[in-house]
Amino acid sequence: MPLIVEPNLAVPDAFYETLIEAHGDLTDEQSAEMNAALILLLANHIGDMEIIREALQRARQSVQR
């Protein structure tokens, strides 16, 4: 199964709001730790290293200028 890169969230604004709320009262360090934990949980859920590698590559490319 390939990495889904087309919009796939039924309600993307609800996801964003939930994500922001989850970070609400965290320090910058706690927020970074939470992001790392979330990434590991989602990577475990995906379970396919090819997809995970592609997602990491695309994410990195999105921040390289």
TAWOZI-V128184 format. One record per residue. N is the residue number from 1. RES is the residue in three letters. PHI is phi in radians with two decimals (* if undefined). PSI is psi in radians with two decimals (* if undefined). Layout:
# TAWOZI-V128184
n:N res:RES phi:PHI psi:PSI
n:N res:RES phi:PHI psi:PSI
This chain:
# TAWOZI-V128184
n:1 res:MET phi:* psi:2.22
n:2 res:PRO phi:-1.34 psi:2.83
n:3 res:LEU phi:-1.14 psi:2.28
n:4 res:ILE phi:-1.45 psi:2.05
n:5 res:VAL phi:-1.99 psi:-0.17
n:6 res:GLU phi:-1.40 psi:2.67
n:7 res:PRO phi:-0.88 psi:2.27
n:8 res:ASN phi:-2.38 psi:0.09
n:9 res:LEU phi:-1.66 psi:2.26
n:10 res:ALA phi:-1.07 psi:-0.69
n:11 res:VAL phi:-2.36 psi:1.43
n:12 res:PRO phi:-1.05 psi:-0.59
n:13 res:ASP phi:-1.13 psi:-0.61
n:14 res:ALA phi:-1.17 psi:-0.69
n:15 res:PHE phi:-1.06 psi:-0.85
n:16 res:TYR phi:-1.05 psi:-0.79
n:17 res:GLU phi:-1.07 psi:-0.75
n:18 res:THR phi:-1.13 psi:-0.72
n:19 res:LEU phi:-1.10 psi:-0.81
n:20 res:ILE phi:-1.10 psi:-0.75
n:21 res:GLU phi:-1.07 psi:-0.66
n:22 res:ALA phi:-1.12 psi:-0.48
n:23 res:HIS phi:-1.60 psi:-0.11
n:24 res:GLY phi:-0.62 psi:-1.08
n:25 res:ASP phi:-1.88 psi:0.34
n:26 res:LEU phi:-1.52 psi:2.62
n:27 res:THR phi:-1.27 psi:2.96
n:28 res:ASP phi:-1.02 psi:-0.71
n:29 res:GLU phi:-1.15 psi:-0.78
n:30 res:GLN phi:-1.13 psi:-0.66
n:31 res:SER phi:-1.10 psi:-0.75
n:32 res:ALA phi:-1.11 psi:-0.70
n:33 res:GLU phi:-1.13 psi:-0.71
n:34 res:MET phi:-1.12 psi:-0.73
n:35 res:ASN phi:-1.05 psi:-0.74
n:36 res:ALA phi:-1.11 psi:-0.75
n:37 res:ALA phi:-1.11 psi:-0.72
n:38 res:LEU phi:-1.11 psi:-0.75
n:39 res:ILE phi:-1.05 psi:-0.78
n:40 res:LEU phi:-1.13 psi:-0.72
n:41 res:LEU phi:-1.09 psi:-0.78
n:42 res:LEU phi:-1.22 psi:-0.64
n:43 res:ALA phi:-1.10 psi:-0.72
n:44 res:ASN phi:-1.10 psi:-0.71
n:45 res:HIS phi:-1.11 psi:-0.74
n:46 res:ILE phi:-1.14 psi:-0.92
n:47 res:GLY phi:1.29 psi:-0.10
n:48 res:ASP phi:-1.91 psi:1.96
n:49 res:MET phi:-1.09 psi:-0.55
n:50 res:GLU phi:-1.10 psi:-0.77
n:51 res:ILE phi:-1.17 psi:-0.74
n:52 res:ILE phi:-1.09 psi:-0.78
n:53 res:ARG phi:-1.06 psi:-0.77
n:54 res:GLU phi:-1.11 psi:-0.73
n:55 res:ALA phi:-1.10 psi:-0.75
n:56 res:LEU phi:-1.11 psi:-0.74
n:57 res:GLN phi:-1.10 psi:-0.80
n:58 res:ARG phi:-1.13 psi:-0.70
n:59 res:ALA phi:-1.11 psi:-0.76
n:60 res:ARG phi:-1.12 psi:-0.77
n:61 res:GLN phi:-1.05 psi:-0.53
n:62 res:SER phi:-1.24 psi:-0.32
n:63 res:VAL phi:-1.90 psi:-0.14
n:64 res:GLN phi:-1.46 psi:2.32
n:65 res:ARG phi:-1.98 psi:*
